[in-house]
Amino acid sequence: MTSHALAQEIAQLALTKKASDVLIMHMKSISDVTDYFVVCSGDSDTQVKAIADAIDTGMYLKGTRVWKSEGYQNLQWILLDYVDVVVHIFQKQVRGYYNLERLWGDARIQHVIDEPPATKASSAKSAPRKSGIKPKTQK
């Protein structure tokens, strides 16, 4: 699995626990430490832990183990290090304080949104069209 595919998979796992403001920061060109950051937020310490556990378990089931983890004691900011991808799971107010997006402002950012299952299936089959425009019907 490429590091970008790993980052995308981790972002999707975070969304399964309703993580908010999920993004992938492309660090490869600006840091030698890792290729990607996946950054997301939870509303409570319970949700932050649930997001981290879902990522850890989901990746373990796919054969990828976390190399290092930190933050499980306080549940304000959990870090999961997969070497090529580092995951930051914040409580919202803590994320605002540390503001990694500004700190690493040179990184290209990819926002990850949670699409309903029907949209995911249909978006792969149909060509994109402009919002509010209906396709012409034949008579």
RONU-160484 format. One record per atom (N, C-alpha, C): residue number from 1; atom name; x negated, y negated, z. Coordinates in steps of 0.2 Angstrom, whole numbers, m for minus. Each point is the difference from the previous one (the first is absolute). Example, Ala and Ser with C-alpha at 12.3 -4.5 7.8 and 13.67 -1.06 7.14 Angstrom:
2
<rec resi="1" name="N" east="m66" north="28" up="39"/>
<rec resi="1" name="CA" east="4" north="m6" up="0"/>
<rec resi="1" name="C" east="m4" north="m6" up="0"/>
<rec resi="2" name="N" east="2" north="m5" up="m4"/>
<rec resi="2" name="CA" east="m4" north="m6" up="1"/>
<rec resi="2" name="C" east="4" north="m5" up="3"/>
This chain:
139
<rec resi="1" name="N" east="m4" north="6" up="0"/>
<rec resi="1" name="CA" east="4" north="m6" up="0"/>
<rec resi="1" name="C" east="m5" north="m6" up="0"/>
<rec resi="2" name="N" east="2" north="m5" up="m4"/>
<rec resi="2" name="CA" east="m4" north="m6" up="m1"/>
<rec resi="2" name="C" east="2" north="m4" up="6"/>
<rec resi="3" name="N" east="m5" north="m5" up="2"/>
<rec resi="3" name="CA" east="1" north="m4" up="6"/>
<rec resi="3" name="C" east="7" north="m5" up="m2"/>
<rec resi="4" name="N" east="1" north="m2" up="m6"/>
<rec resi="4" name="CA" east="6" north="m4" up="m1"/>
<rec resi="4" name="C" east="6" north="5" up="1"/>
<rec resi="5" name="N" east="0" north="6" up="m2"/>
<rec resi="5" name="CA" east="6" north="4" up="1"/>
<rec resi="5" name="C" east="1" north="2" up="7"/>
<rec resi="6" name="N" east="m5" north="0" up="4"/>
<rec resi="6" name="CA" east="0" north="1" up="7"/>
<rec resi="6" name="C" east="3" north="m6" up="3"/>
<rec resi="7" name="N" east="m2" north="m6" up="m2"/>
<rec resi="7" name="CA" east="3" north="m6" up="3"/>
<rec resi="7" name="C" east="8" north="0" up="m2"/>
<rec resi="8" name="N" east="2" north="2" up="m6"/>
<rec resi="8" name="CA" east="7" north="m1" up="m2"/>
<rec resi="8" name="C" east="4" north="6" up="4"/>
<rec resi="9" name="N" east="m3" north="5" up="1"/>
<rec resi="9" name="CA" east="3" north="6" up="4"/>
<rec resi="9" name="C" east="1" north="m3" up="7"/>
<rec resi="10" name="N" east="m5" north="m3" up="3"/>
<rec resi="10" name="CA" east="1" north="m2" up="7"/>
<rec resi="10" name="C" east="5" north="m5" up="1"/>
<rec resi="11" name="N" east="0" north="m5" up="m5"/>
<rec resi="11" name="CA" east="5" north="m5" up="0"/>
<rec resi="11" name="C" east="7" north="3" up="0"/>
<rec resi="12" name="N" east="1" north="5" up="m4"/>
<rec resi="12" name="CA" east="7" north="3" up="m1"/>
<rec resi="12" name="C" east="2" north="4" up="7"/>
<rec resi="13" name="N" east="m5" north="3" up="3"/>
<rec resi="13" name="CA" east="1" north="3" up="6"/>
<rec resi="13" name="C" east="2" north="m5" up="6"/>
<rec resi="14" name="N" east="m3" north="m6" up="0"/>
<rec resi="14" name="CA" east="2" north="m6" up="4"/>
<rec resi="14" name="C" east="7" north="m2" up="m1"/>
<rec resi="15" name="N" east="2" north="0" up="m6"/>
<rec resi="15" name="CA" east="7" north="m2" up="m2"/>
<rec resi="15" name="C" east="5" north="5" up="3"/>
<rec resi="16" name="N" east="m2" north="6" up="1"/>
<rec resi="16" name="CA" east="5" north="5" up="2"/>
<rec resi="16" name="C" east="2" north="m1" up="7"/>
<rec resi="17" name="N" east="m4" north="m4" up="4"/>
<rec resi="17" name="CA" east="2" north="m2" up="7"/>
<rec resi="17" name="C" east="2" north="m8" up="0"/>
<rec resi="18" name="N" east="2" north="m2" up="m6"/>
<rec resi="18" name="CA" east="2" north="m7" up="0"/>
<rec resi="18" name="C" east="m5" north="m5" up="2"/>
<rec resi="19" name="N" east="m6" north="1" up="m2"/>
<rec resi="19" name="CA" east="m5" north="m5" up="1"/>
<rec resi="19" name="C" east="2" north="m6" up="m5"/>
<rec resi="20" name="N" east="m2" north="m6" up="3"/>
<rec resi="20" name="CA" east="1" north="m6" up="m4"/>
<rec resi="20" name="C" east="m6" north="m4" up="m3"/>
<rec resi="21" name="N" east="1" north="m4" up="m5"/>
<rec resi="21" name="CA" east="m6" north="m3" up="m3"/>
<rec resi="21" name="C" east="m6" north="4" up="m1"/>
<rec resi="22" name="N" east="2" north="6" up="m4"/>
<rec resi="22" name="CA" east="m6" north="4" up="m2"/>
<rec resi="22" name="C" east="m3" north="m2" up="m6"/>
<rec resi="23" name="N" east="m7" north="0" up="1"/>
<rec resi="23" name="CA" east="m4" north="m2" up="m6"/>
<rec resi="23" name="C" east="m7" north="4" up="0"/>
<rec resi="24" name="N" east="m2" north="0" up="m6"/>
<rec resi="24" name="CA" east="m7" north="3" up="m1"/>
<rec resi="24" name="C" east="m5" north="m5" up="m2"/>
<rec resi="25" name="N" east="m5" north="m1" up="4"/>
<rec resi="25" name="CA" east="m5" north="m5" up="m2"/>
<rec resi="25" name="C" east="m6" north="4" up="m3"/>
<rec resi="26" name="N" east="m2" north="m3" up="m6"/>
<rec resi="26" name="CA" east="m5" north="3" up="m4"/>
<rec resi="26" name="C" east="m7" north="m3" up="2"/>
<rec resi="27" name="N" east="m4" north="4" up="4"/>
<rec resi="27" name="CA" east="m6" north="m2" up="3"/>
<rec resi="27" name="C" east="m6" north="2" up="m3"/>
<rec resi="28" name="N" east="1" north="4" up="m5"/>
<rec resi="28" name="CA" east="m6" north="3" up="m4"/>
<rec resi="28" name="C" east="m5" north="m5" up="m2"/>
<rec resi="29" name="N" east="2" north="m6" up="m3"/>
<rec resi="29" name="CA" east="m4" north="m4" up="m3"/>
<rec resi="29" name="C" east="m3" north="m6" up="5"/>
<rec resi="30" name="N" east="3" north="0" up="6"/>
<rec resi="30" name="CA" east="m3" north="m5" up="5"/>
<rec resi="30" name="C" east="m3" north="3" up="6"/>
<rec resi="31" name="N" east="1" north="7" up="1"/>
<rec resi="31" name="CA" east="m3" north="3" up="6"/>
<rec resi="31" name="C" east="m3" north="7" up="m1"/>
<rec resi="32" name="N" east="m5" north="2" up="3"/>
<rec resi="32" name="CA" east="m3" north="6" up="m1"/>
<rec resi="32" name="C" east="3" north="5" up="5"/>
<rec resi="33" name="N" east="4" north="m2" up="5"/>
<rec resi="33" name="CA" east="2" north="4" up="5"/>
<rec resi="33" name="C" east="6" north="5" up="m2"/>
<rec resi="34" name="N" east="4" north="m3" up="m4"/>
<rec resi="34" name="CA" east="6" north="5" up="m2"/>
<rec resi="34" name="C" east="2" north="m3" up="m7"/>
<rec resi="35" name="N" east="4" north="4" up="m3"/>
<rec resi="35" name="CA" east="3" north="m2" up="m7"/>
<rec resi="35" name="C" east="7" north="m3" up="1"/>
<rec resi="36" name="N" east="4" north="2" up="5"/>
<rec resi="36" name="CA" east="6" north="m3" up="1"/>
<rec resi="36" name="C" east="2" north="m1" up="7"/>
<rec resi="37" name="N" east="4" north="m5" up="2"/>
<rec resi="37" name="CA" east="4" north="m1" up="6"/>
<rec resi="37" name="C" east="7" north="1" up="m2"/>
<rec resi="38" name="N" east="3" north="4" up="4"/>
<rec resi="38" name="CA" east="8" north="0" up="0"/>
<rec resi="38" name="C" east="2" north="m3" up="7"/>
<rec resi="39" name="N" east="4" north="m5" up="m1"/>
<rec resi="39" name="CA" east="2" north="m4" up="6"/>
<rec resi="39" name="C" east="8" north="0" up="0"/>
<rec resi="40" name="N" east="2" north="1" up="6"/>
<rec resi="40" name="CA" east="7" north="0" up="1"/>
<rec resi="40" name="C" east="2" north="m2" up="7"/>
<rec resi="41" name="N" east="7" north="m2" up="1"/>
<rec resi="41" name="CA" east="2" north="m2" up="7"/>
<rec resi="41" name="C" east="6" north="4" up="2"/>
<rec resi="42" name="N" east="0" north="1" up="7"/>
<rec resi="42" name="CA" east="6" north="3" up="3"/>
<rec resi="42" name="C" east="3" north="m5" up="5"/>
<rec resi="43" name="N" east="6" north="1" up="2"/>
<rec resi="43" name="CA" east="3" north="m5" up="5"/>
<rec resi="43" name="C" east="m1" north="1" up="7"/>
<rec resi="44" name="N" east="m3" north="6" up="2"/>
<rec resi="44" name="CA" east="m1" north="2" up="7"/>
<rec resi="44" name="C" east="m5" north="5" up="0"/>
<rec resi="45" name="N" east="m3" north="1" up="6"/>
<rec resi="45" name="CA" east="m5" north="5" up="1"/>
<rec resi="45" name="C" east="2" north="7" up="m2"/>
<rec resi="46" name="N" east="7" north="1" up="1"/>
<rec resi="46" name="CA" east="2" north="7" up="m2"/>
<rec resi="46" name="C" east="0" north="1" up="m7"/>
<rec resi="47" name="N" east="2" north="m5" up="m4"/>
<rec resi="47" name="CA" east="0" north="0" up="m7"/>
<rec resi="47" name="C" east="m7" north="0" up="m3"/>
<rec resi="48" name="N" east="m5" north="m4" up="3"/>
<rec resi="48" name="CA" east="m7" north="1" up="m2"/>
<rec resi="48" name="C" east="m3" north="7" up="1"/>
<rec resi="49" name="N" east="2" north="3" up="5"/>
<rec resi="49" name="CA" east="m2" north="7" up="1"/>
<rec resi="49" name="C" east="3" north="4" up="m4"/>
<rec resi="50" name="N" east="6" north="0" up="m2"/>
<rec resi="50" name="CA" east="4" north="4" up="m5"/>
<rec resi="50" name="C" east="m3" north="m1" up="m7"/>
<rec resi="51" name="N" east="m2" north="m6" up="m2"/>
<rec resi="51" name="CA" east="m3" north="m1" up="m6"/>
<rec resi="51" name="C" east="m7" north="4" up="0"/>
<rec resi="52" name="N" east="m4" north="m1" up="5"/>
<rec resi="52" name="CA" east="m6" north="3" up="0"/>
<rec resi="52" name="C" east="0" north="7" up="0"/>
<rec resi="53" name="N" east="5" north="3" up="4"/>
<rec resi="53" name="CA" east="1" north="7" up="0"/>
<rec resi="53" name="C" east="2" north="3" up="m7"/>
<rec resi="54" name="N" east="4" north="m3" up="m3"/>
<rec resi="54" name="CA" east="3" north="2" up="m7"/>
<rec resi="54" name="C" east="m6" north="0" up="m5"/>
<rec resi="55" name="N" east="m4" north="m5" up="0"/>
<rec resi="55" name="CA" east="m6" north="0" up="m4"/>
<rec resi="55" name="C" east="m5" north="5" up="1"/>
<rec resi="56" name="N" east="m1" north="1" up="7"/>
<rec resi="56" name="CA" east="m5" north="5" up="2"/>
<rec resi="56" name="C" east="2" north="7" up="m2"/>
<rec resi="57" name="N" east="7" north="2" up="2"/>
<rec resi="57" name="CA" east="3" north="6" up="m2"/>
<rec resi="57" name="C" east="0" north="1" up="m7"/>
<rec resi="58" name="N" east="3" north="m5" up="m4"/>
<rec resi="58" name="CA" east="1" north="1" up="m7"/>
<rec resi="58" name="C" east="m7" north="1" up="m4"/>
<rec resi="59" name="N" east="m5" north="m3" up="2"/>
<rec resi="59" name="CA" east="m6" north="1" up="m3"/>
<rec resi="59" name="C" east="m3" north="6" up="2"/>
<rec resi="60" name="N" east="0" north="2" up="6"/>
<rec resi="60" name="CA" east="m2" north="7" up="3"/>
<rec resi="60" name="C" east="3" north="6" up="m4"/>
<rec resi="61" name="N" east="7" north="m1" up="m2"/>
<rec resi="61" name="CA" east="3" north="5" up="m4"/>
<rec resi="61" name="C" east="m2" north="1" up="m7"/>
<rec resi="62" name="N" east="m3" north="m6" up="m2"/>
<rec resi="62" name="CA" east="m3" north="0" up="m7"/>
<rec resi="62" name="C" east="m7" north="1" up="0"/>
<rec resi="63" name="N" east="m3" north="2" up="6"/>
<rec resi="63" name="CA" east="m7" north="2" up="0"/>
<rec resi="63" name="C" east="m5" north="m5" up="1"/>
<rec resi="64" name="N" east="2" north="m6" up="2"/>
<rec resi="64" name="CA" east="m4" north="m6" up="2"/>
<rec resi="64" name="C" east="1" north="m1" up="7"/>
<rec resi="65" name="N" east="m6" north="0" up="3"/>
<rec resi="65" name="CA" east="0" north="m2" up="8"/>
<rec resi="65" name="C" east="m3" north="m6" up="1"/>
<rec resi="66" name="N" east="3" north="m4" up="5"/>
<rec resi="66" name="CA" east="m3" north="m6" up="2"/>
<rec resi="66" name="C" east="m7" north="1" up="3"/>
<rec resi="67" name="N" east="m4" north="m5" up="m2"/>
<rec resi="67" name="CA" east="m7" north="1" up="3"/>
<rec resi="67" name="C" east="m1" north="m3" up="7"/>
<rec resi="68" name="N" east="4" north="m6" up="1"/>
<rec resi="68" name="CA" east="m1" north="m3" up="6"/>
<rec resi="68" name="C" east="7" north="m4" up="1"/>
<rec resi="69" name="N" east="2" north="0" up="6"/>
<rec resi="69" name="CA" east="6" north="m4" up="2"/>
<rec resi="69" name="C" east="m1" north="m4" up="6"/>
<rec resi="70" name="N" east="3" north="m6" up="0"/>
<rec resi="70" name="CA" east="0" north="m4" up="6"/>
<rec resi="70" name="C" east="6" north="m4" up="1"/>
<rec resi="71" name="N" east="2" north="m2" up="7"/>
<rec resi="71" name="CA" east="5" north="m4" up="1"/>
<rec resi="71" name="C" east="7" north="4" up="3"/>
<rec resi="72" name="N" east="m1" north="6" up="1"/>
<rec resi="72" name="CA" east="6" north="4" up="2"/>
<rec resi="72" name="C" east="1" north="m1" up="8"/>
<rec resi="73" name="N" east="m5" north="m3" up="3"/>
<rec resi="73" name="CA" east="1" north="m2" up="7"/>
<rec resi="73" name="C" east="5" north="m6" up="1"/>
<rec resi="74" name="N" east="m1" north="m5" up="m4"/>
<rec resi="74" name="CA" east="4" north="m6" up="1"/>
<rec resi="74" name="C" east="6" north="m1" up="m5"/>
<rec resi="75" name="N" east="0" north="4" up="m6"/>
<rec resi="75" name="CA" east="5" north="0" up="m5"/>
<rec resi="75" name="C" east="2" north="m7" up="m3"/>
<rec resi="76" name="N" east="m5" north="m5" up="1"/>
<rec resi="76" name="CA" east="1" north="m6" up="m3"/>
<rec resi="76" name="C" east="m3" north="m1" up="m8"/>
<rec resi="77" name="N" east="m6" north="4" up="m1"/>
<rec resi="77" name="CA" east="m3" north="0" up="m6"/>
<rec resi="77" name="C" east="m4" north="7" up="0"/>
<rec resi="78" name="N" east="3" north="5" up="m4"/>
<rec resi="78" name="CA" east="m3" north="6" up="m1"/>
<rec resi="78" name="C" east="m4" north="0" up="m7"/>
<rec resi="79" name="N" east="m6" north="3" up="1"/>
<rec resi="79" name="CA" east="m4" north="0" up="m6"/>
<rec resi="79" name="C" east="m1" north="8" up="m2"/>
<rec resi="80" name="N" east="1" north="2" up="m6"/>
<rec resi="80" name="CA" east="m2" north="7" up="m2"/>
<rec resi="80" name="C" east="m5" north="m1" up="m6"/>
<rec resi="81" name="N" east="m6" north="3" up="1"/>
<rec resi="81" name="CA" east="m5" north="0" up="m4"/>
<rec resi="81" name="C" east="0" north="6" up="m4"/>
<rec resi="82" name="N" east="1" north="0" up="m7"/>
<rec resi="82" name="CA" east="m1" north="5" up="m4"/>
<rec resi="82" name="C" east="m6" north="m1" up="m5"/>
<rec resi="83" name="N" east="m5" north="m4" up="2"/>
<rec resi="83" name="CA" east="m6" north="m1" up="m3"/>
<rec resi="83" name="C" east="1" north="m5" up="m6"/>
<rec resi="84" name="N" east="3" north="3" up="m5"/>
<rec resi="84" name="CA" east="1" north="m5" up="m6"/>
<rec resi="84" name="C" east="6" north="m4" up="0"/>
<rec resi="85" name="N" east="5" north="2" up="5"/>
<rec resi="85" name="CA" east="6" north="m4" up="2"/>
<rec resi="85" name="C" east="0" north="m1" up="7"/>
<rec resi="86" name="N" east="1" north="m6" up="2"/>
<rec resi="86" name="CA" east="1" north="m2" up="8"/>
<rec resi="86" name="C" east="7" north="m3" up="0"/>
<rec resi="87" name="N" east="3" north="3" up="5"/>
<rec resi="87" name="CA" east="7" north="m2" up="1"/>
<rec resi="87" name="C" east="1" north="m4" up="6"/>
<rec resi="88" name="N" east="3" north="m6" up="0"/>
<rec resi="88" name="CA" east="1" north="m4" up="5"/>
<rec resi="88" name="C" east="8" north="m1" up="2"/>
<rec resi="89" name="N" east="2" north="3" up="5"/>
<rec resi="89" name="CA" east="7" north="0" up="2"/>
<rec resi="89" name="C" east="1" north="m5" up="6"/>
<rec resi="90" name="N" east="3" north="m6" up="m1"/>
<rec resi="90" name="CA" east="1" north="m5" up="5"/>
<rec resi="90" name="C" east="7" north="m1" up="2"/>
<rec resi="91" name="N" east="1" north="m2" up="7"/>
<rec resi="91" name="CA" east="6" north="m3" up="2"/>
<rec resi="91" name="C" east="0" north="m7" up="m4"/>
<rec resi="92" name="N" east="6" north="m3" up="m2"/>
<rec resi="92" name="CA" east="0" north="m6" up="m4"/>
<rec resi="92" name="C" east="m4" north="m6" up="3"/>
<rec resi="93" name="N" east="1" north="m1" up="6"/>
<rec resi="93" name="CA" east="m3" north="m6" up="3"/>
<rec resi="93" name="C" east="m8" north="1" up="0"/>
<rec resi="94" name="N" east="m2" north="6" up="1"/>
<rec resi="94" name="CA" east="m7" north="1" up="0"/>
<rec resi="94" name="C" east="m3" north="0" up="m7"/>
<rec resi="95" name="N" east="4" north="2" up="m5"/>
<rec resi="95" name="CA" east="m3" north="m1" up="m7"/>
<rec resi="95" name="C" east="0" north="m7" up="m2"/>
<rec resi="96" name="N" east="4" north="m4" up="3"/>
<rec resi="96" name="CA" east="0" north="m7" up="m2"/>
<rec resi="96" name="C" east="m6" north="m4" up="3"/>
<rec resi="97" name="N" east="m2" north="3" up="6"/>
<rec resi="97" name="CA" east="m6" north="m3" up="4"/>
<rec resi="97" name="C" east="m6" north="1" up="m4"/>
<rec resi="98" name="N" east="m1" north="7" up="m2"/>
<rec resi="98" name="CA" east="m6" north="2" up="m3"/>
<rec resi="98" name="C" east="0" north="m2" up="m7"/>
<rec resi="99" name="N" east="5" north="0" up="m4"/>
<rec resi="99" name="CA" east="1" north="m2" up="m7"/>
<rec resi="99" name="C" east="m5" north="2" up="m4"/>
<rec resi="100" name="N" east="m1" north="7" up="m1"/>
<rec resi="100" name="CA" east="m5" north="3" up="m4"/>
<rec resi="100" name="C" east="1" north="m3" up="m8"/>
<rec resi="101" name="N" east="6" north="m1" up="m2"/>
<rec resi="101" name="CA" east="1" north="m3" up="m7"/>
<rec resi="101" name="C" east="m4" north="m6" up="m1"/>
<rec resi="102" name="N" east="0" north="m4" up="5"/>
<rec resi="102" name="CA" east="m4" north="m7" up="0"/>
<rec resi="102" name="C" east="m8" north="2" up="1"/>
<rec resi="103" name="N" east="m1" north="4" up="5"/>
<rec resi="103" name="CA" east="m7" north="1" up="1"/>
<rec resi="103" name="C" east="m4" north="3" up="m6"/>
<rec resi="104" name="N" east="4" north="5" up="m4"/>
<rec resi="104" name="CA" east="m3" north="3" up="m6"/>
<rec resi="104" name="C" east="4" north="m3" up="m6"/>
<rec resi="105" name="N" east="0" north="m6" up="0"/>
<rec resi="105" name="CA" east="4" north="m4" up="m5"/>
<rec resi="105" name="C" east="m3" north="1" up="m7"/>
<rec resi="106" name="N" east="m6" north="3" up="m1"/>
<rec resi="106" name="CA" east="m2" north="1" up="m7"/>
<rec resi="106" name="C" east="3" north="7" up="m3"/>
<rec resi="107" name="N" east="3" north="4" up="5"/>
<rec resi="107" name="CA" east="2" north="7" up="m2"/>
<rec resi="107" name="C" east="6" north="m1" up="m5"/>
<rec resi="108" name="N" east="1" north="4" up="m5"/>
<rec resi="108" name="CA" east="6" north="0" up="m4"/>
<rec resi="108" name="C" east="5" north="4" up="4"/>
<rec resi="109" name="N" east="6" north="m2" up="1"/>
<rec resi="109" name="CA" east="5" north="3" up="4"/>
<rec resi="109" name="C" east="6" north="2" up="m4"/>
<rec resi="110" name="N" east="2" north="7" up="1"/>
<rec resi="110" name="CA" east="5" north="3" up="m3"/>
<rec resi="110" name="C" east="6" north="1" up="5"/>
<rec resi="111" name="N" east="6" north="m3" up="m1"/>
<rec resi="111" name="CA" east="5" north="1" up="5"/>
<rec resi="111" name="C" east="4" north="6" up="m2"/>
<rec resi="112" name="N" east="1" north="4" up="5"/>
<rec resi="112" name="CA" east="4" north="6" up="m1"/>
<rec resi="112" name="C" east="7" north="0" up="3"/>
<rec resi="113" name="N" east="5" north="1" up="m4"/>
<rec resi="113" name="CA" east="7" north="m1" up="2"/>
<rec resi="113" name="C" east="3" north="7" up="1"/>
<rec resi="114" name="N" east="5" north="1" up="4"/>
<rec resi="114" name="CA" east="4" north="6" up="0"/>
<rec resi="114" name="C" east="6" north="0" up="m4"/>
<rec resi="115" name="N" east="0" north="4" up="m5"/>
<rec resi="115" name="CA" east="5" north="0" up="m5"/>
<rec resi="115" name="C" east="5" north="6" up="2"/>
<rec resi="116" name="N" east="6" north="m1" up="0"/>
<rec resi="116" name="CA" east="5" north="6" up="1"/>
<rec resi="116" name="C" east="m2" north="5" up="m5"/>
<rec resi="117" name="N" east="2" north="7" up="2"/>
<rec resi="117" name="CA" east="m2" north="5" up="m4"/>
<rec resi="117" name="C" east="3" north="0" up="m7"/>
<rec resi="118" name="N" east="6" north="m2" up="0"/>
<rec resi="118" name="CA" east="3" north="0" up="m7"/>
<rec resi="118" name="C" east="m4" north="m5" up="m5"/>
<rec resi="119" name="N" east="m2" north="m6" up="3"/>
<rec resi="119" name="CA" east="m4" north="m4" up="m4"/>
<rec resi="119" name="C" east="m7" north="3" up="m2"/>
<rec resi="120" name="N" east="m3" north="3" up="5"/>
<rec resi="120" name="CA" east="m6" north="3" up="m2"/>
<rec resi="120" name="C" east="0" north="5" up="m6"/>
<rec resi="121" name="N" east="5" north="4" up="0"/>
<rec resi="121" name="CA" east="1" north="5" up="m5"/>
<rec resi="121" name="C" east="2" north="m3" up="m6"/>
<rec resi="122" name="N" east="5" north="m5" up="0"/>
<rec resi="122" name="CA" east="2" north="m3" up="m6"/>
<rec resi="122" name="C" east="m6" north="m5" up="m3"/>
<rec resi="123" name="N" east="m4" north="m3" up="4"/>
<rec resi="123" name="CA" east="m5" north="m5" up="m3"/>
<rec resi="123" name="C" east="m5" north="4" up="m4"/>
<rec resi="124" name="N" east="m1" north="6" up="2"/>
<rec resi="124" name="CA" east="m5" north="4" up="m4"/>
<rec resi="124" name="C" east="3" north="2" up="m7"/>
<rec resi="125" name="N" east="7" north="0" up="m1"/>
<rec resi="125" name="CA" east="3" north="3" up="m6"/>
<rec resi="125" name="C" east="2" north="m6" up="m5"/>
<rec resi="126" name="N" east="1" north="m6" up="3"/>
<rec resi="126" name="CA" east="3" north="m5" up="m4"/>
<rec resi="126" name="C" east="m5" north="m6" up="m1"/>
<rec resi="127" name="N" east="0" north="m3" up="m5"/>
<rec resi="127" name="CA" east="m4" north="m6" up="m1"/>
<rec resi="127" name="C" east="2" north="m6" up="4"/>
<rec resi="128" name="N" east="m4" north="m4" up="2"/>
<rec resi="128" name="CA" east="2" north="m6" up="4"/>
<rec resi="128" name="C" east="4" north="m5" up="m4"/>
<rec resi="129" name="N" east="5" north="m3" up="4"/>
<rec resi="129" name="CA" east="4" north="m5" up="m4"/>
<rec resi="129" name="C" east="1" north="m6" up="5"/>
<rec resi="130" name="N" east="1" north="m6" up="m3"/>
<rec resi="130" name="CA" east="1" north="m6" up="4"/>
<rec resi="130" name="C" east="6" north="1" up="5"/>
<rec resi="131" name="N" east="m1" north="m3" up="6"/>
<rec resi="131" name="CA" east="6" north="1" up="4"/>
<rec resi="131" name="C" east="6" north="m4" up="m2"/>
<rec resi="132" name="N" east="6" north="2" up="1"/>
<rec resi="132" name="CA" east="6" north="m3" up="m2"/>
<rec resi="132" name="C" east="2" north="1" up="m7"/>
<rec resi="133" name="N" east="m4" north="3" up="m4"/>
<rec resi="133" name="CA" east="1" north="1" up="m7"/>
<rec resi="133" name="C" east="3" north="7" up="m1"/>
<rec resi="134" name="N" east="6" north="1" up="m3"/>
<rec resi="134" name="CA" east="2" north="7" up="m1"/>
<rec resi="134" name="C" east="m2" north="2" up="m7"/>
<rec resi="135" name="N" east="m1" north="6" up="m1"/>
<rec resi="135" name="CA" east="m2" north="3" up="m7"/>
<rec resi="135" name="C" east="6" north="m1" up="m4"/>
<rec resi="136" name="N" east="m1" north="m1" up="m7"/>
<rec resi="136" name="CA" east="6" north="0" up="m5"/>
<rec resi="136" name="C" east="3" north="7" up="m1"/>
<rec resi="137" name="N" east="6" north="0" up="0"/>
<rec resi="137" name="CA" east="4" north="6" up="m1"/>
<rec resi="137" name="C" east="2" north="0" up="m8"/>
<rec resi="138" name="N" east="0" north="6" up="m2"/>
<rec resi="138" name="CA" east="2" north="1" up="m7"/>
<rec resi="138" name="C" east="7" north="1" up="m1"/>
<rec resi="139" name="N" east="3" north="m2" up="m5"/>
<rec resi="139" name="CA" east="8" north="1" up="m1"/>
<rec resi="139" name="C" east="1" north="5" up="m5"/>
